[in-house]
């Protein structure tokens, strides 16, 4: 072993933002003293802040790899799990054994029922950091380590139109199209005039060419989703995301079989084991793996399984400072079945100030960050948002 792992450090962050994710709060919505609130439409908890967890792995010789775990809510939970449980499974290991380390960490808590949730989120950040470290040790970008850099520019779709009214959201969609983007997605959770009105307004604003996607936020039964998607198809709907509850595998399959529009699911899934039955039952034609939930190892395995089932890949992009985003772009650069990548502009653009490197998104494309590993690192300035007591 040339340079074993010497330390694992965790940095849970809370970055304030002016407008909550997805747009202004609905009338009557209450925010807890911790900053959490529930969107009334999809009954999902969000934060008025941007939360994330950075992972730093250092070898005995001082080489450093950075990762990022999903931490949209309760980031301290992810950090504690990684600090207390994962550290002894990582220290002293050879960073080039990243797949073995990921498998060993996953296996360690399977019997206790933690094959998902915060535990696997913590694993994802460690895995990303190890791939970054491997890249720096070898002098290669992560996509080259995967053996297949197919592109340096990754097609992107604009995700989220965080304005207060349907007219303002439609105008914002047009502004993005005017800037060279060819696809936009609106969120049903804040389409308070209804998805059909939202779709009509956006189509009228952007014209017949650009693609329009909808995130249905798991709100509907299979019958309701089929009826709604069929109505939206009159306006050339490109993709219907998350039509039914995540647990409803049979409902997912019924929707996918009944509508003409490609159905996309998967941002909440974490492993190839969760994805496998959905491939088998044809629950989707597009998968949406989330790097901060999965890490490079699982993400790559799921995308290769998608290829075997002739599904396309349209990676999800969660809240974060850009480390997980860079990892997602590197895997995307290596995929033969990539459709496009989500561009969370209200998060990505603002948080670029917190990382080094040349990663950016312009005129419909992400530019793959250059350099070894992920090609990005957090700046010291982001640590001002370290959560109190951490």
N, C-alpha and C positions, 0 to 999 in steps of 0.2 A: 504494500500500500504506500503510495507516494505522499499524499497530503490529506490525512484524515480530518473529519469534521471536529472542531474544537468547541464551538458554541452555537446556540440557537437563541435569538432574541426576538421579542414580540413588541409591536408598537400599535395598540388600538388608538384610532384617531377619530376626532369629531370636528368636522369642518363646517362652520356656519354657512348658510346660504340665504339669500334674500327671499326667493320664492321656493316653496317646497317642491320636491320632485313631482312631476306631472302637472304642476300649476297651482294656482291659488286654492286655499282651503274653501270648502263648501260652507254656506251659512250654517251655524250651529255646531260645527265640528269643534271639539275640545282637544286641546293639546296638554298632555301630561307634563308634570314637572321635569321629566326626563326628556321631553321633546317628542314623544310619540303621539300619533293620532291614527284614527281609523277612517279610511275612505269609505263613505256610506254605500257606494255602489257595489264595490267588490269585497267589502268587509275585510280588508287587508290592512295590517299595521304598517305604517311608514314613519319616518322621522322628519322633522323640519330641518335637520342637519344632514350632511353627508358623513356616513360612518364607513370605516374600513379598518383592516388590520394588516400592517406590514410585517413581513418575516425577513429576518436577516440571519444568514448562516455564514459562519467564518471558519476557515480551515486553520490548522496549526501554523501554516506558513503565512497566514493573513489574507488569503484570497476570500472574497466576499461574493455571495449570491443573494439576490433579493427576490422575494415572493410577495403575494398579496392574497389574503383570504377573504371570502364573502363575510361582510360584517355590517350589512345594512341596518340591522337591529342587534342590540346586545353584543357589540364587538368584544366586550370584556370576556364573555363566555368563550369565544373562540380563542382568545389570547391565553386564558387560563388553561384550557384543554391542551393547547400546544406546549405551554410552559411546563405543566406538571406531568402530562402523560407522554407527549411525543419526544421531549428532549432526551430521555434515556434510551429511546429507540433509534436515535439519530447520532448521538455523540460517539465518536470513534469510528464511524462507518466511512467507507470510501465513497466520496460523492459520485463517482462514476457508476456506482451500483444503484442509481436512482430508482429504477423499476423494482428491484428487489426491496429497497427501503419502503417504497410506496405500498407494496404488497404486504410487507411485514407489519406496517402500521395499521393497515386496514384489517388484517387478520387478528390483531391484538385485542380488538373490542367486538368482534363479530358475535361471540357467544353471549355477550352482555346486551345485545340488541342494538348496538350503535353502528349500524352499517349505513347511516345517513346522518342528516342534521349537522349540528355544530361540530361534531367529531370529524366528519369527512370534510367539512369546510376547513378545519384546521389543517388536515392532511393536505388539502389542495395548495395552501400557501407554502407549506414546506416543500412540496413537490415542485412547484414553480421555482422556488429559490434554488433547489438542487439542479434543475435544468439550466438555470442562469449560470450557476457556478460551474457546471460542466462545460458550458460554452466558453467561459472565461479561461478555464484551465486548458482547453484545446485550441482556443483562438477562433472558434467557429460560432456563427449564429445558430440559434436553436433550430431553425428550419433546416439548416444543413445537417445538424445532428440527427434529425428525423429522416434525412436522406432524400429530400425531394423539394428543393426550392423551385416552385413552378412560376412564381410571380413576385415582383417587388411592389406592385400596387394592388390593393385589395378593394374590389367594388363595395361601396357603402350605401346604405339607405338611411335617411334621416328619421330618427325615432323620437316621437313626442313633439307635441305642439303646445307648449305650456303658456297658453293665453286663456283669458277668462271667458270669451264668448266664441261661438262657432264661427262667426264672421272673422274674428281676429285670428283664429286658428287656421282658417282657410287662407287668409292673406299671408300668414307665416309660411304655410306650405308653398305658396307661389314664390315667395322670396327665396326659399331654398332651391326650388326648380330654376329660378332665374340665375342662381349661383352655380349651376352646372350639375345639380343632383337629379337623378332620374327616378327616384323612388322615395316615398314618404309613408310613415305609419302613424295612424292616430290611435288614441287609447280610449276604449269604450268606458273605462272607469270614470272619465271626466267628460264624456260626450253627453251632457245633461239634456240636450234636445233630442237625443236618440241617435243611434248609429247611422240610420238611414239619412237623417238630416245632415249629419256630419259628412257622410260620404258624398252626398249630393253637392254640398257646399265646396268641398275640396276638389271634386272633379270639375266643377264649374270654374274654379279658380285656376287650376293647373292645366286644364285642357285635356285632350284625348290621349296624349302620348305617355306621360309619366305613370309609373306604377303606384298604386295605392294599396297599402296593407292595413289591416286592422288587428289590434290586440284586444281580444274579447275578455281577457282577464278571468277565465274560468267561471263565468257568471251564469251559464245557461245549462238547461237539460239538453240532451241530444236533439229532441224534437224542436225545441226553441232555437237551438243553434242552426239546425238545418234550414228552418224557415227564414231566419235572419240572413244567413249567408246567401241563400238563394235570392233574396231581395236585393242584397248588395251587389250581386253578380251583374245586375242590369247596368251597373256603372263601372264595369270592368275591374272588379276586385282582384288583386294579384295574389294575396295570401291571407288566410284566416288563421290567426294565432290563438291558441289556448281556448277553444270554444266551450269545453265542459270542465267540470272539476277534475283535478289531477288524479284523484283516486278512481275515477270512472273510466277504466280501461275499455269496457264494452261500449260505453257512450262515445269515446274517442273514435273507436273503429267504425261505429255506425255513421258518425258525421263524415269521416273521411271517405266512406264508401258512397254516401248519398249526394255530395255536392261536387260541382265541377271545379271549384277553386282548390288549389293545393292547401292542405291543412298542415300547420306547423305546431309542434309541441316540444317541450323538453327543458326549458330554462331552469325548472325547479328540480330536475333529476341530477344525480351525482355520480352514478356508476354504470358500467356496462350491464350490470345485473338488473338495474331498474329499467334500462332502455330495452333489454332483450325481449321481454314479452310484448312490448309495444311494436317492435319490428315484426315479430311473429304474427301478431294480430292485425297488422297493417293499420295502425292507429294514425299514421301521418305519412306524408310524402316528403316533408322537410323536417329536419331536427334542428333544435336551437340549444346546443350545449353551452353552458356557462363556465368559463375557465375558473373563476373564483370559487365555484362549487366543486370543481373536478380536479384541477391540476392538469399539467401537460400529459401525464401518463394515461389517465382515464379518458381525457378528451380525445387523444389520438386513437385509443382503442375503440371508443364509441364511433368515431368518424370512419374508421375502417370497417366496422360492422355495418354502418349506414351504406357504405359502398356495396357491400354484399347483398343488401336488400334494395339497392337501386334508389336510395333516398339521397336528396341533396342536403347540404349543410348550410345553415344560416346562423352563425354564432350569436348568442345573446351577449349584451354588454351591460354589466351591472354598475352600480355606483362604486367608484374607486378613484385612486390618484393616477392610475395608468400602468401600473406594473402588470396586473392581470390582463389588462387590455393588450399590452405589448406581447404577452405570451399567447393570447388568442390570435393575434395577427400573424405570429410566427407559424402556428399550426395551420392557420388558414392559407398561408402562402404555400404550404406543402400539399394541400388537398387537391385531388382531381375532381371532387364532387362538390366544390364550393359554389354556392349561389351568390351570396353577398353577405356583408357583415353589418351588424347593427352599429349605428353611430348615435350615441347619446350626447348630442351636441351641448346640452345645458350642463353636462358633467364633464365631458372630455375636454372641451375647449378651455374651460375655466381652470381645470386642474393640471393642465400642461405646465403651468408655472411651477409646479411642485416636483417636476422630474427633469432629468437631463436627457439629451438625445434629440434626434430629428424626427420623431414620430409626429404626424399631423394628418388631418383629413381635409381635403380641398377638392372642389369640383367633382364630387362623386366618388372619390377614391381615398383610402388610407394609404399613406406612404409607410412601408415597412421600416421600422427603425434599424439603422445600420450599426455595425460593430459586433463584437462577440457576445454570446449569451443572448439576453433580451434586447440589448442595445439601449436600455434606459436604466436609470437609478433614481431613487428619491433624493431631492435636495434637502439640506439641513433645515431649510425654512419650514418644511412640512411638519417637523417635530414640535413646532409651537402649538400644534393642535393635538398633541398627546393628551389623552384623557386624564383627568386629575387622579393622582395617587398611583399612576402606572410608571 
